[in-house]
Every structure is written in C-alpha cells, then in structure tokens.
Amino acid sequence: SDDPDDFRFAYNQTIILSGSRDTKNGKLKLKLMAEHSPSFSTFLGSFDGVDYREAGGAIEWNLKPGLNTFWARIKTSAGWLGPASSIKVLYKPPLHIGKPL
C-alpha cells in the first residue's frame, strides 16, 4: 500500500458497539471488542466518570435521563492500559401523558 495510514493503528484499542435497546426502560446493550491486543487480559469500564472497574465483553447499560458517557479500555496481561474509547448517549425518557408518575 502507498498509504502510510494503513500501517498506523493503535495497539490495545477497545471497540465499543451498541446493540439492542429498550428505550422505555432506559437500557442499552454494548459489546466490547479488543483490537490489536496480543496480550489482552480484560476490559475496564467506567460509567459517567466513576472509577474504572473490570467489565465483561457484553454490558447492559442502565441510562439516566440526560447525557450518559461510557468509557472502556483494555488491560493487558502485563498490566498495561490501552487508550480509552468512549460512547455518549443522550437519553430522553418517554413522556407519560395523562398518567400519574
């Protein structure tokens, strides 16, 4: 290839995919995938800036009204942390017209 960007990629990158959603109940399923991580150990995840915790490859995210942010990164078997990836979702709960809350 003549394109130098074909050979520049981040090691230990986390790819975040959004899956099925339940907008009525404020739930979103996420799938985490490791990219270029030969010594992958686990994923670390953070919801809305709370400390990173170990996370599996599939996550059900309980959204709160307003802007929600999820951060994920890879931890290698040597303890190295990959760069953080993030997804932001603006959740607006459905209106309950004529029904008491």
N, C-alpha and C positions, 0 to 999 in steps of 0.2 A: 504494500500500500504506500502511496505517496503522502497520505495524510498523517502527520505526526500525532494527532489526537487519537488515532487508532491504537497507539501504544502507551497512552497516558490514562491510567484509571486508578481509582482509589482502592487500596487494599483494605480488607476488613470492613467493607461498606455494608450497611443494612438497607435492604429494600423493604419499604412498607407498602403493602397492597390493601386497599379497602374492599371488603366483601359485602355480604348481605347486611341489610339494615332494618331496624324496627323503629321507624320514626315516631310512632305513637308512644312507645315506651323509652325512647332516647337511648337505643342501643345500636352499636356499630361493631361489626366483626372485622378484625385486622389480621393479616397474615404477614409474618416477618420472614425474610429470606436473606441468607448470607451470600455476599458477592465477593469473590477473590479472597477467600479466607481459609487458607490451607490448614491453619491450626485453630479453627473455630472451637470454642468451648460452650458458650451460652450467649443469649441475648440479655441485655439490660434495658429496662423501660422506665419511663418517667411520665406520669400524668400531671399536666398543668404545673410543672416546675417542682413537684415533690421529688425527694431523693430517688435516684435510680435504684431499682430492685431487679432481681433476676426475673426474667419473663420467658414464657414458652414461645413457640413459633406461631401459635394461634391465640388471639386475645379477643375477649368481648369487652368493649369499651362502653361504660355507662356514662353517657353525656349529661352535662348540666346545661341549663339554659344559658345561652351566650356563646362566647368563643372558648373552645376547648383545644388544647395542644397536647400531642403525644410525641415524645422523643424516644428513640431507640438507638442502641449501639451494640457492637459486638465486643465480647471479652474473649481473648484467645486463651489457649491452654497455658501460655507463659504469663498471663495477667495483663497483657497489653490491651488497651481500649481503642477500638476503631472510632472513626469520626461519627458524630451524631447525625442522625437523619430525623426529620420531623414531619408531622402532618397536622394541619389545623382544620377544625370543623366548626362552623357556626351553626349552633342548634337552636331552633326556634320551635318550642313545643306547640302542638296543635291547639287551636282555640276550642274552648268548651262553651259554645254559645247556648244560652238557655239552661245550662246545667250548673248546679252549685259546685264549687271546687272543694 
